[in-house]
Amino acid sequence: MGSLFRSEEMALCQLFLQSEAAYACVSELGELGLVQFRDLNPDVNAFQRKFVNEVRRCDEMERKLRYLEKEIKKDGIPMLDTGESPEAPQPREMIDLEATFEKLENELREVNQNAEALKRNFLELTELKHILRKTQVFFDEMADNQNEDEQAQLLGEEGVRASQPGQNLKLGFVAGVILRERLPAFERMLWRACRGNVFLRQAMIETPLEDPTNGDQVHKSVFIIFFQGDQLKTRVKKICEGFRATLYPCPEAPADRREMAMGVMTRIEDLNTVLGQTQDHRHRVLVAAAKNLKNWFVKVRKIKAIYHTLNLFNLDVTQKCLIAECWVPLLDIETIQLALRRGTERSGSSVPPILNRMQTFENPPTYNRTNKFTKAFQALIDAYGVASYREMNPAPYTIITFPFLFAVMFGDLGHGAIMALFGLWMIRKEKGLAAQKTDNEIWNIFFGGRYIIFLMGVFSMYTGLIYNDIFSKSLNVFGSHWHMSYNKSTVMENKFLQLNPKVDYEGSPYPFGMDPIWQVANANKIIFHNAYKMKISIILGVIHMIFGVIMSWHNHTYFRNRISMLYEFIPQLVFLLLLFFYMVLLMFIKWIKFAATNAKPYSEACAPSILITFIDMVLFNKPKPPPQDCEVYMFWGQHFIQVLFVLVAVGCIPVMLLAKPLLIMQARKQANVQPIAGATSDAETGGVSNGGSHGGGGGHEEEEELSEIFIHQSIHTIEYVLGSVSHTASYLRLWALSLAHAQLAEVLWTMVLSIGLKQEGWVGGIVLTCVFAFWAILTVGILVLMEGLSAFLHTLRLHWVEFQSKFYKGQGYAFQPFSFDAIIENGAAGADAE
C-alpha cells in the first residue's frame, strides 16, 4: 500500500558540506522542508558551539525588530504583508541588515526622547498656564474679601492683634499642581503638620493632561497655600515634595503675572509647532519601516534558523568540511540532492555535497504526507499518539468513519445543513481567512477543522434524511404507506387511535428513511426509534471493531510477524465473529423472518428478544417456552451452533493468552536464549534496519524477560476479551445521543417555536418574529454547538478507544523537518501571543 495508508519510508543519511557552501545548502533544505537533522553535539553547551556569535547577532536583530513593531502598533500603522517569503540573505548581507536596524532604532529612540522632553516641557507650561489663571482668581477673591474674620482664621487672635492699623504683616505663598486623587490626603497632612496655620485654596483643571512618560490621561488640580514665616514655608515645601506635587513660581504683582502668562502662551504655541513636526517625522520613519518589517522578520528568522541548524553539525579534522546526519523520506532523496546542488552553485563552491545513506537499527520518525484536506484528520489521530514507524495509518479511514459515526448521533437535516453551510463558507473563504492570522484559539480550531465540520454536516444531512428528521419534524416526500381504516366519526371522537399493520399498512416499505407517520405517533414513537437506533448502533459498532482487527492483520503481514498473525489476529477475529457478529446476524434474521403482517410462527408476537437470546447463549441456558404456536428457535440447528460458537470462542482465550509466550520461550531455548525476529511484543511496532527497510530488527532487539512477556500477554488478552464486551456496549452511545438530540429538538419546537406559530393577526407576526429569533439562537447555541461538541467528543472516543485499540500502538515520534515555513509560522504565532 502507498504512503496514504502508512507513513513514508525514511532513511538516515550522512551529509558532507564544504564550509563555504554549508550556509547556502542548508538554506535550500530549509525552503524544501524535507530534512530532519540530528544533533551531533549533544554534550556541547549552546554557548560553546561554532556559530553561537551569529545566533546572538540574529537575536539582537530580532530584538530591534520587535521594538520597531511595538512602536508601529502603538501608532496603529498597518504593516504590509504580501504573503511572499523572501529567500534567506547571504551571510555578507547580515552586516547591511544590522546597520539598517541600528540606524532605525537609534533614530526612533532619539525621536522618542526628544518627543518625551518636548511633551514634558509642554506639560509644565500647561500647568503653569493653569496656575497663573487660577491664582489670579484666588488673589482677586482675597482682595475683595480681606476682613478680620479671614485673618482670625489664618493667624489666630494674636495675629489679628498684630495686624491692627499701624503694623504691616506680609503673608508668603506657594502655588503648584497635584494629582486630584491625592488632594484630600494632602489637605489633611497640611492641616495636621502646620496645626491649622496655613490657608489652602484649590481648583480643578477641567481638561485632563497627558503624562509624557506613558501617554496616559491624568486629572490634576491647582492649589495655592498661604503661610507666615520661613518655618512654615519649609514645612509646606517638604509636604509638597512628599505628595509629588509640582511647584511653580508665581509673581505677587498682577502685572507680572499677566506678563508671565503672555510669555507662557507664546512658548506653548511654539512647542505645539515643534511637537507636530516631531510627530510627523516619527510617523514617516515608522511608515517606511512598516513596509519592510514583515520581510525583515522573515529574513532574520531564516538566518537564525540556518545558523542554529549549522550548530548541530560536526567539523572534520581539517576544519573545512561540515558533517551532518539527517532523516529524509526515501522518495525525496533525489529532490534533496537537487536542492544541495543549487545551494552549492549559489555559494560558488566547486566541491559538490555528498549525501550517503547510512545503515541503522534505530526507529525512524513517522512522516505522513498531508494536504489541507487530510491535515485535520491526521491531527485527530496524532493527538492520540504518533503512529509507530510504518504502522497502519487510521487517518484515511477516519475521513469516512468519523463524520459518519458523528452523523448517527447528530442526525438532523436542518442542523446538519447549518453545520455544512458553516464549513462550506470557511472552505470557500479559506485564503482570506487564513491570511488574517488571528490569535483567537477557538476560531483557529474551527478553521483548522473546516473540512471535518463540512463533512460532519453533510453526513448529518444524510442521516437526517434516513431518520426523516428536520428540526424535529418529518418530510412527507413519498407519502405515508400507512392509512386509516376508521371512519370519520371515530377519528373525530377519539384522541388516540391504534393502527393495525395487518390492515392499515400497504406492505411495501417507505422508499427512503422513516415513514413520516412515526413523527405524529404519540404512544410508541420513542419505543420504535429506540429499537431501531439501538440495533443500528450495535451493528455499526461490531463492524467497526471487526475492521479494526482486520487492520492489525495488515500490520502483522507487513512486519512479517508470523506468531502474532497466527496466535493473536486469528483468535481475536474468531472470538469477535462467533460472539458479537453472530448477534448482529440474529438481528438481521429477526428483521427478515418476523413481521407484524406474518402469521404464526413468524408473527411479531413470536419474535424472540436478541438480548435474552445472546445471554442464554453465553450462559448455556435453555430458552424459555415460547407463546402458543411459536417456535423456540429462529432457525434449524440454532442451539447446536450457539453452543459450538461459545466453546470455540472460549477456546480462543487460552490461545491468545499462552501460545505466543510459549513459542517465544521455546524459540529462545532452541537458539540458546536468543530472541527470534518478530517474536517479542515490541517487534510488531516495526523494528527498522538498513535505513528504512521494514523488518523485525533481528538480533538488535533488546531481549525481554519471559515473565514480562507473560504479564504483557495476559494484560493484552484480558483487555481484549473484556474490551470486546465493553466496547460493544460503548457503541450504544450512538443510540443514546441520537435520542437525546431528537428529544431536545422536539422540546425546543414544542415549548418555543410552536408558541409563536399559534398566534394570529399582526400581533402574531411580531410575536413569531421574536420567538423565531429566540428559537434560532437556542437551536444554534445548544443543538448545533453544544450537542455538536458532545457528539464530536463521543465520536473521538469511539475511534481512539474502540477502533484504534485493535491495531494502533501510537508509540512513534513525529518527523520534524527543518522547514522555514514552520519556523516562520511558529515565530509569528509567538509574536501574536506576546
C-alpha positions in Angstrom: 0.0 0.0 0.0 1.1 3.6 -0.6 2.1 6.3 1.8 -1.5 7.3 2.3 -2.1 4.2 4.4 1.4 4.0 6.0 4.0 6.6 6.9 6.7 7.3 4.5 9.8 5.1 4.3 12.7 7.0 5.9 16.4 6.8 5.5 19.2 8.0 7.8 21.8 9.9 5.7 25.2 11.4 6.3 25.7 14.8 4.7 29.2 16.3 3.9 29.2 20.0 3.1 32.1 22.3 2.4 32.2 25.2 4.9 31.7 27.9 2.3 28.7 26.1 0.8 27.1 24.9 4.1 25.0 28.1 4.6 23.5 28.1 1.1 22.9 24.4 1.1 21.1 24.5 4.5 19.1 27.5 3.2 17.9 25.4 0.2 17.0 22.5 2.5 15.0 24.9 4.7 13.0 26.1 1.8 12.4 22.4 0.8 11.3 21.3 4.4 12.1 17.6 3.9 15.1 17.0 6.2 15.3 16.4 9.9 18.8 17.0 11.3 20.2 15.2 14.3 22.2 16.9 16.9 25.8 15.6 16.6 27.0 17.7 19.6 24.6 16.8 22.4 27.2 17.3 25.1 28.4 20.7 23.8 27.0 23.7 25.6 24.8 26.0 23.5 27.3 28.9 24.2 30.3 26.9 23.0 29.1 26.0 19.6 30.7 27.3 16.4 28.1 29.7 15.2 26.9 31.0 18.6 28.0 34.6 17.7 25.9 34.6 14.6 22.9 33.4 16.5 23.4 36.1 19.1 23.6 38.7 16.3 20.3 37.4 15.0 18.8 37.6 18.4 19.9 41.2 18.7 18.3 42.0 15.2 15.1 40.3 16.3 15.0 42.5 19.5 15.4 45.6 17.4 12.6 44.5 15.0 10.3 43.8 17.9 11.0 47.3 19.2 10.1 48.7 15.8 7.0 46.5 15.7 5.8 47.7 19.1 6.2 51.3 18.1 4.4 50.7 14.8 1.5 49.0 16.5 1.4 51.8 19.1 0.7 54.3 16.3 -1.8 52.0 14.6 0.2 51.9 11.3 -0.7 48.9 9.1 2.2 46.6 8.2 2.5 45.5 4.6 2.2 41.7 4.3 2.4 40.5 0.8 2.4 36.8 1.9 5.6 36.2 0.0 8.6 34.6 1.7 11.9 36.2 0.7 14.9 34.0 0.4 17.4 33.8 3.2 20.0 36.6 2.8 23.6 35.7 2.2 25.9 36.0 5.3 27.5 39.1 4.0 24.1 40.8 3.9 23.8 40.5 7.7 26.0 43.5 8.1 23.8 45.6 6.0 20.7 44.5 7.9 22.4 45.1 11.2 23.4 48.6 10.1 19.8 49.3 8.8 18.2 48.2 12.1 20.8 50.0 14.2 20.1 53.2 12.3 16.3 52.9 12.6 16.4 52.0 16.3 18.8 54.9 17.2 16.8 57.4 15.1 13.5 56.2 16.6 14.8 56.3 20.2 16.2 59.8 19.6 12.9 61.0 18.2 11.1 59.4 21.1 13.4 61.0 23.7 13.0 64.4 22.0 9.2 64.0 21.9 9.1 63.0 25.5 11.2 66.0 26.5 9.0 68.3 24.5 5.9 66.8 26.0 7.3 67.2 29.5 8.1 70.8 28.7 4.6 71.3 27.2 3.1 69.7 30.4 5.0 72.1 32.6 4.0 75.1 30.6 0.3 74.0 30.5 0.3 73.5 34.3 1.9 76.9 34.7 -0.7 78.4 32.5 -3.5 77.0 34.6 -1.7 78.1 37.8 -1.5 81.7 36.6 -5.2 81.7 35.6 -6.5 80.1 38.8 -4.2 82.1 41.2 -5.4 85.3 39.6 -8.9 84.3 40.6 -7.7 83.5 44.1 -5.9 86.8 44.5 -8.9 88.7 43.2 -11.2 87.0 45.7 -8.8 87.7 48.6 -8.5 91.3 47.6 -12.3 91.7 47.7 -12.9 89.6 50.9 -10.0 90.6 53.2 -11.6 91.1 56.5 -11.0 90.4 60.1 -12.7 87.0 60.2 -10.3 85.6 57.5 -7.3 87.0 59.2 -8.5 85.4 62.5 -8.8 82.0 60.8 -5.3 82.3 59.3 -3.3 83.9 62.2 -5.3 83.3 65.3 -6.3 86.0 67.8 -2.6 87.2 68.3 -2.2 87.6 64.6 -5.3 89.8 64.4 -3.9 92.0 67.1 -0.6 92.2 65.4 -2.2 93.2 62.1 -4.0 96.2 63.6 -3.5 99.5 61.8 0.0 100.7 62.2 1.5 97.3 61.6 2.4 95.8 58.1 2.0 92.0 58.0 3.2 90.2 54.8 2.0 86.6 54.0 4.0 84.2 51.9 2.5 81.7 49.5 3.5 78.8 47.2 1.5 77.5 44.1 1.5 74.3 42.2 -0.4 71.3 40.8 -1.1 67.9 42.3 -3.0 64.7 41.2 -6.6 65.1 42.0 -6.9 61.8 43.9 -4.1 62.9 46.3 -5.7 66.2 47.2 -7.8 65.1 50.2 -4.8 63.4 51.9 -2.6 66.4 51.0 -5.0 68.8 52.6 -5.2 66.8 55.8 -1.5 66.5 56.1 -1.1 70.3 55.7 -3.7 70.9 58.4 -2.1 68.5 60.9 1.6 69.3 60.2 1.1 73.1 60.3 -1.5 73.0 63.1 -4.0 74.9 61.0 -1.7 77.9 60.5 -1.9 77.7 56.7 -4.6 78.6 54.2 -5.2 76.3 51.2 -7.2 77.1 48.1 -7.6 74.7 45.2 -9.4 74.4 41.9 -9.7 71.6 39.4 -8.2 71.6 36.0 -11.1 70.7 33.8 -9.2 69.2 30.9 -7.1 66.0 31.5 -3.4 66.3 31.0 -1.2 63.8 29.1 1.6 62.1 31.1 4.7 62.3 28.9 6.2 59.1 30.2 3.4 56.7 29.4 0.9 58.8 27.4 -1.9 58.3 30.0 -4.5 60.9 30.7 -4.3 62.3 34.3 -6.5 64.7 36.2 -4.9 67.4 38.3 -5.8 70.3 40.5 -4.2 73.7 41.1 -3.5 74.8 44.7 -2.1 77.8 46.5 -1.0 77.8 50.1 -0.7 80.9 52.2 1.5 80.9 55.3 3.6 83.2 57.5 7.3 82.6 58.3 10.1 80.6 56.9 9.5 77.6 59.1 6.0 77.0 57.7 7.4 77.6 54.2 10.0 74.9 54.7 7.4 72.5 56.1 4.9 73.2 53.3 7.5 72.5 50.6 8.5 69.2 52.2 4.9 68.1 52.3 4.5 69.1 48.6 7.6 67.1 47.8 6.3 64.1 49.7 3.0 64.1 47.8 4.8 64.7 44.5 3.2 68.0 43.9 4.9 70.2 41.3 5.6 73.8 42.5 5.8 76.7 40.1 6.9 80.3 40.6 4.0 82.7 40.7 4.7 86.5 40.9 2.9 88.5 43.5 2.2 91.5 41.3 -0.8 91.2 39.0 1.1 92.9 36.2 4.0 90.4 36.5 1.5 87.5 36.4 -0.1 88.8 33.2 3.3 89.3 31.6 4.3 85.8 32.5 1.0 84.4 31.2 1.6 86.0 27.9 5.1 84.6 27.7 3.8 81.1 28.6 1.1 81.2 25.9 3.7 82.1 23.3 6.0 79.3 24.3 3.1 76.8 24.2 2.3 77.8 20.7 5.9 77.3 19.6 6.1 74.0 21.4 2.9 72.8 19.6 4.6 73.5 16.3 7.8 71.7 17.2 5.8 68.7 18.6 3.8 68.4 15.4 6.9 68.4 13.3 8.5 65.8 15.6 5.4 63.5 15.4 5.3 63.9 11.6 9.0 62.8 11.4 8.4 59.9 13.7 5.4 58.8 11.6 7.4 59.0 8.4 10.1 56.8 9.9 7.6 54.2 11.1 5.6 54.1 7.9 8.9 53.5 6.0 9.8 50.7 8.4 6.3 49.2 8.3 6.6 48.5 4.6 9.5 46.1 5.1 9.1 44.9 8.6 7.4 41.6 7.8 10.1 40.8 5.2 12.8 41.7 7.7 11.4 39.4 10.3 11.3 36.5 7.8 14.9 37.2 6.7 16.3 37.4 10.2 14.4 34.2 11.3 15.7 32.3 8.3 19.3 33.4 9.1 18.9 32.4 12.7 17.4 29.1 11.8 20.2 28.3 9.4 22.9 29.1 12.0 21.0 27.2 14.6 20.9 24.2 12.3 24.6 24.5 11.5 25.4 24.3 15.2 24.0 20.7 15.0 26.8 19.8 12.6 30.3 18.4 13.3 33.5 19.8 11.9 36.0 17.4 10.4 39.7 17.4 11.5 40.6 19.8 8.6 38.0 22.4 9.8 37.0 22.7 6.1 34.1 20.3 6.0 30.8 20.1 8.0 29.3 16.7 8.7 25.6 16.2 9.4 23.2 13.3 10.0 19.6 13.6 9.0 16.4 11.7 8.4 14.9 12.1 5.0 12.0 10.5 3.1 13.3 7.8 0.8 11.2 9.1 -2.1 12.6 12.6 -1.8 16.3 11.9 -1.8 16.7 13.0 -5.4 14.8 16.2 -4.7 17.1 16.9 -1.7 20.2 16.2 -3.8 19.0 18.8 -6.4 18.5 21.3 -3.6 22.0 20.7 -2.4 23.4 21.2 -5.8 21.5 24.5 -6.1 23.0 25.6 -2.8 26.5 24.7 -3.9 26.1 26.7 -7.2 24.8 29.7 -5.3 27.7 29.7 -3.0 30.2 29.4 -5.8 31.8 26.3 -4.4 33.5 23.8 -6.6 33.2 20.9 -4.2 29.9 19.1 -4.5 28.0 18.0 -1.4 27.9 14.3 -0.5 24.7 12.6 0.7 25.3 9.0 1.9 22.7 6.6 3.1 23.6 5.0 6.4 22.8 1.6 7.9 21.0 1.9 11.2 18.7 -0.1 13.5 17.1 3.0 15.1 13.4 3.5 14.7 13.0 6.4 12.2 10.5 9.2 12.7 6.9 8.9 11.4 6.1 11.1 8.4 2.6 11.1 6.9 2.2 13.4 3.9 -0.9 15.5 4.3 -2.7 18.2 2.4 -5.2 20.9 3.6 -8.0 18.3 3.5 -6.3 15.4 5.3 -4.3 17.5 7.7 -7.1 17.9 10.2 -8.0 14.2 10.2 -4.3 13.3 10.7 -4.2 15.7 13.6 -7.0 13.8 15.3 -5.0 10.6 15.0 -1.7 12.2 16.2 -3.5 13.7 19.2 -3.9 10.1 20.5 -0.3 9.2 19.7 2.0 9.4 16.7 2.0 6.2 14.8 4.9 3.8 15.1 7.1 3.7 12.0 5.3 2.2 9.0 2.3 1.2 11.1 -1.1 1.3 9.5 -2.4 4.9 9.5 -6.1 5.2 10.6 -6.5 8.7 9.1 -7.7 7.7 5.6 -10.4 5.5 7.0 -11.3 8.1 9.6 -12.1 10.5 6.8 -15.3 8.5 6.3 -16.0 6.8 9.6 -15.5 9.8 11.8 -18.2 12.1 10.1 -20.5 9.1 9.7 -20.5 8.0 13.3 -20.9 11.6 14.3 -23.9 11.9 12.0 -25.5 8.8 13.5 -25.6 10.7 16.8 -26.4 14.2 15.3 -28.8 13.1 12.5 -31.0 16.1 11.6 -31.4 17.5 8.2 -31.7 21.1 9.4 -28.9 21.1 12.0 -26.7 19.2 9.5 -27.4 21.9 6.9 -26.4 24.7 9.3 -23.1 22.9 10.1 -22.4 22.0 6.4 -23.0 25.6 5.3 -20.7 27.0 8.0 -17.9 24.6 6.9 -18.5 25.4 3.3 -18.3 29.1 4.0 -14.9 28.6 5.7 -13.7 26.4 2.7 -14.8 29.0 0.1 -13.2 31.9 2.1 -10.2 29.9 3.3 -7.5 32.0 1.6 -8.8 35.3 3.0 -9.5 33.8 6.5 -6.0 32.1 6.6 -4.4 35.5 5.7 -5.9 37.2 8.8 -3.8 35.1 11.2 -5.8 35.8 14.3 -4.6 34.5 17.7 -8.2 33.5 18.7 -7.7 29.9 19.7 -11.3 28.8 19.4 -11.6 30.3 15.9 -8.3 28.7 14.8 -9.6 25.3 16.0 -12.8 25.8 13.9 -10.9 27.0 10.9 -8.4 24.2 11.1 -11.2 21.6 11.1 -13.3 23.2 8.4 -13.3 20.1 6.2 -14.2 17.9 9.2 -17.1 20.3 10.0 -18.3 20.3 6.4 -18.2 16.5 6.2 -19.9 16.1 9.5 -22.7 18.5 8.3 -23.1 16.6 5.0 -23.2 13.2 6.7 -25.7 14.6 9.3 -27.9 15.7 6.5 -27.9 12.1 5.1 -28.7 10.5 8.4 -31.3 13.2 9.0 -33.0 12.0 5.8 -32.7 8.4 7.0 -34.3 9.4 10.3 -36.7 11.7 8.4 -35.9 14.4 10.9 -35.6 18.1 10.2 -35.8 20.4 13.3 -37.9 17.6 15.0 -40.3 17.4 12.1 -40.6 15.0 9.2 -40.7 15.4 5.4 -43.6 13.7 3.6 -41.9 13.3 0.3 -43.3 9.9 -0.9 -46.5 9.9 1.1 -47.0 7.7 4.1 -47.6 4.0 3.5 -50.0 3.8 6.4 -53.6 4.7 6.1 -56.6 4.7 8.4 -59.4 2.2 8.1 -61.5 4.1 10.7 -64.5 6.2 9.7 -64.6 10.0 10.1 -66.7 10.0 13.3 -64.4 7.5 15.0 -61.4 9.7 14.2 -63.1 12.8 15.5 -64.4 11.3 18.7 -61.1 9.6 19.8 -58.0 11.3 20.8 -55.8 8.3 20.4 -56.2 5.5 17.8 -54.1 2.5 17.1 -53.2 1.4 13.6 -53.2 -2.3 12.8 -50.3 -3.1 10.4 -52.2 -6.0 9.0 -55.0 -3.7 7.9 -53.6 -0.2 7.8 -50.2 -0.8 6.2 -49.7 -1.1 2.4 -47.0 -3.7 2.8 -44.2 -2.1 0.8 -41.7 -0.1 2.9 -41.2 3.6 2.7 -38.7 4.2 -0.2 -36.1 6.1 1.8 -35.8 6.5 5.6 -38.5 6.6 8.2 -42.2 6.8 7.3 -43.3 10.3 8.3 -46.3 8.9 10.2 -44.0 8.0 13.1 -43.4 11.7 13.8 -47.1 12.0 14.9 -47.2 8.8 16.8 -47.6 9.6 20.5 -47.7 6.2 22.2 -44.8 4.2 20.6 -42.7 6.7 18.6 -39.8 6.6 21.1 -40.1 2.8 21.5 -39.9 2.3 17.8 -37.0 4.7 17.3 -35.2 3.2 20.3 -35.4 -0.3 18.9 -34.2 0.8 15.5 -31.3 3.0 16.7 -30.2 0.6 19.4 -29.8 -2.2 16.9 -28.1 0.0 14.3 -25.6 1.2 16.9 -24.6 -2.4 17.8 -24.4 -3.3 14.1 -22.2 -0.4 13.2 -20.0 -0.9 16.3 -19.3 -4.6 15.7 -18.5 -3.9 12.0 -16.2 -1.0 13.1 -14.4 -3.3 15.6 -14.0 -6.1 13.1 -12.5 -3.7 10.7 -10.0 -2.6 13.4 -9.0 -6.2 14.0 -8.5 -6.7 10.2 -6.3 -3.7 10.2 -4.0 -5.5 12.7 -3.6 -8.2 10.1 -2.1 -5.7 7.7 0.4 -4.7 10.4 1.4 -8.3 11.2 1.9 -9.2 7.5 3.9 -6.0 6.8 6.3 -6.6 9.7 6.4 -10.4 9.0 5.2 -11.1 12.5 4.0 -14.7 11.9 3.5 -15.5 15.6 1.2 -12.5 16.2 -0.6 -13.3 12.9 -1.4 -16.9 13.9 -1.9 -16.6 17.7 -3.3 -13.1 18.1 -5.1 -12.0 15.0 -6.9 -15.2 14.1 -8.1 -15.9 17.7 -9.2 -12.3 18.1 -11.1 -12.3 14.9 -12.7 -15.7 15.6 -13.7 -14.5 19.1 -15.3 -11.3 17.8 -17.1 -13.1 14.9 -18.5 -16.0 16.7 -20.0 -14.0 19.6 -20.8 -10.4 18.5 -21.1 -10.7 14.8 -23.3 -13.7 15.3 -25.5 -11.4 17.5 -25.6 -9.0 14.5 -26.7 -11.8 12.2 -29.5 -12.7 14.7 -30.8 -9.1 14.3 -31.0 -9.4 10.6 -32.6 -12.8 10.8 -35.2 -11.3 13.1 -35.9 -8.4 10.8 -36.2 -10.6 7.8 -38.1 -13.5 9.3 -40.6 -11.9 11.7 -43.1 -9.3 10.9 -46.4 -8.0 12.2 -48.2 -9.0 9.0 -46.9 -12.6 9.1 -48.9 -15.4 10.6 -47.5 -17.6 13.4 -44.9 -18.9 14.0 -43.3 -15.9 12.3 -45.6 -13.2 13.6 -44.5 -10.2 15.7 -45.6 -11.9 18.9 -43.3 -14.8 18.2 -40.2 -12.7 17.7 -37.6 -13.5 20.4 -35.5 -10.9 22.3 -32.0 -10.8 20.8 -30.5 -9.7 24.1 -32.1 -12.6 26.0 -31.1 -15.0 23.3 -27.5 -13.8 23.5 -27.4 -14.1 27.3 -28.9 -17.6 27.2 -26.3 -18.5 24.5 -23.3 -17.4 26.6 -24.7 -18.9 29.8 -25.8 -22.2 28.1 -29.3 -21.6 29.3 -32.3 -23.2 27.7 -34.7 -20.7 26.2 -38.0 -20.1 27.9 -41.0 -21.7 26.3 -42.4 -19.5 23.6 -46.0 -18.4 23.3 -48.5 -20.8 21.8 -47.9 -21.7 18.1 -44.5 -20.1 18.2 -41.1 -21.9 17.7 -38.3 -21.9 20.3 -35.5 -21.1 17.8 -35.3 -18.8 14.8 -33.7 -21.4 12.5 -32.9 -25.1 12.5 -29.8 -26.1 14.5 -29.6 -22.8 16.3 -28.9 -24.3 19.7 -26.0 -26.5 18.4 -24.5 -23.7 16.5 -24.7 -21.4 19.5 -23.0 -23.9 21.8 -20.3 -24.6 19.3 -19.6 -20.8 18.8 -19.3 -20.2 22.5 -17.0 -23.2 23.0 -14.8 -22.1 20.1 -14.7 -18.5 21.3 -13.8 -19.5 24.9 -11.1 -21.8 23.4 -9.6 -18.8 21.7 -8.8 -17.2 25.0 -6.1 -19.6 26.2 -4.6 -19.4 22.6 -4.3 -15.7 22.9 -3.0 -15.9 26.4 -0.4 -18.7 26.2 0.5 -19.5 22.6 2.8 -16.6 21.9 4.8 -16.6 25.2 5.3 -20.4 25.0 6.5 -20.2 21.4 8.9 -17.4 22.3 10.2 -19.4 25.2 10.7 -22.5 23.0 12.4 -20.4 20.3 14.8 -19.0 22.9 15.7 -22.4 24.2 16.5 -23.6 20.7 18.5 -20.6 19.8 20.5 -20.6 23.1 18.3 -17.9 24.7 18.4 -15.6 21.6 15.2 -13.7 20.7 13.8 -14.6 17.3 12.9 -11.9 14.8 9.4 -10.6 15.2 8.8 -12.7 18.4 8.9 -10.1 21.1 6.0 -7.9 21.7 7.9 -4.8 20.7 8.8 -6.3 17.4 5.4 -5.6 15.9 5.9 -1.9 16.4 8.2 -2.1 13.4 11.9 -2.6 14.2 13.9 -1.0 11.3 17.1 -1.9 9.7 19.1 -0.8 6.7 17.9 2.8 6.9 14.3 2.3 6.2 13.6 -1.3 5.2 10.9 -3.0 7.2 11.5 -5.9 9.4 11.6 -7.2 13.0 15.0 -5.8 13.8 16.6 -9.2 14.2 19.1 -9.7 17.0 19.3 -6.0 17.6 16.0 -6.1 19.5 16.5 -5.9 23.3 15.8 -9.2 24.9 12.6 -9.1 27.0 12.2 -11.2 30.2 9.9 -14.1 29.9 8.0 -13.0 32.9 7.4 -9.7 31.4 6.2 -11.3 28.1 3.7 -13.5 30.1 2.4 -10.4 32.0 2.2 -8.3 28.9 0.3 -11.0 27.0 -2.1 -11.6 30.0 -2.9 -7.9 30.2 -3.4 -7.8 26.4 -5.7 -10.8 26.4 -7.8 -9.7 29.3 -8.1 -6.3 27.9 -9.3 -7.6 24.5 -11.8 -10.1 25.9 -13.4 -7.8 28.4 -13.0 -4.9 26.0 -15.0 -6.7 23.3 -17.9 -6.7 25.6 -17.5 -3.2 27.0 -16.6 -1.7 23.6 -19.7 -3.3 22.0 -21.8 -1.7 24.8 -19.9 1.6 24.3 -21.3 1.9 20.8 -24.7 2.3 22.3 -23.8 5.9 22.8 -24.7 6.3 19.1 -28.3 5.5 20.1 -28.3 7.4 23.3 -27.0 10.7 21.9 -29.2 10.4 18.8 -32.3 10.0 21.0 -31.2 12.9 23.2 -30.6 15.2 20.2 -34.0 14.4 18.7 -35.8 14.9 22.0 -34.1 18.3 22.6 -35.1 19.4 19.1 -38.6 18.4 19.8 -38.7 20.2 23.2 -37.4 23.4 21.5 -40.1 23.2 18.8 -42.9 22.4 21.2 -42.0 24.8 24.0 -40.6 27.7 22.0 -41.4 28.0 18.3 -44.9 26.5 18.4 -45.9 29.4 20.8 -45.3 31.9 18.0 -47.0 29.7 15.4 -50.2 29.7 17.4 -50.6 33.5 17.4 -52.8 35.1 14.8 -53.1 38.6 13.3 -50.4 41.3 13.0 -49.6 40.7 16.7 -48.9 37.1 15.8 -46.4 38.2 13.2 -44.4 40.3 15.7 -44.6 37.5 18.3 -43.5 34.9 15.8 -40.5 37.1 14.7 -39.3 37.4 18.3 -40.0 33.8 19.2 -38.3 32.6 16.0 -35.2 34.6 16.8 -35.1 33.1 20.3 -35.6 29.6 18.9 -32.9 30.1 16.3 -30.4 31.3 19.0 -31.2 28.2 21.1 -31.0 25.9 18.1 -27.6 27.1 17.0 -26.2 27.5 20.6 -27.5 24.3 22.1 -28.4 21.8 19.4 -25.6 22.7 16.9 -22.7 23.9 19.0 -23.2 22.1 22.4 -24.7 18.9 21.0 -22.3 19.0 18.1 -19.3 19.3 20.5 -20.7 16.4 22.6 -21.2 14.2 19.6 -17.7 15.1 18.3 -16.1 14.1 21.6 -18.0 10.8 21.7 -17.0 10.1 18.1 -13.4 10.8 19.0 -13.6 8.4 21.9 -15.1 5.6 19.7 -12.2 6.0 17.3 -9.4 6.3 19.9 -10.5 3.5 22.2 -12.9 1.2 20.5 -11.4 1.2 17.0 -7.7 2.1 17.2 -7.1 -0.1 20.3 -7.5 -3.1 18.0 -4.4 -2.4 15.9 -2.9 1.0 16.6 0.0 1.4 19.1 0.9 5.0 18.5 4.4 4.7 20.0 6.3 6.6 17.3 7.7 10.1 17.2 6.8 12.7 14.6 9.0 13.7 11.7 10.0 17.4 12.4 11.9 18.6 9.3 13.9 21.8 9.1 11.4 24.0 7.4 11.4 27.8 7.0 7.6 27.8 6.7 7.1 26.1 10.0 9.7 28.2 11.8 8.2 31.5 10.5 4.6 30.4 11.3 5.6 29.4 14.8 7.6 32.7 15.2 4.6 34.7 14.0 2.3 32.8 16.4 4.6 33.5 19.3 4.8 37.2 18.4 1.0 37.4 18.2 0.7 35.7 21.6 3.1 38.3 23.1 
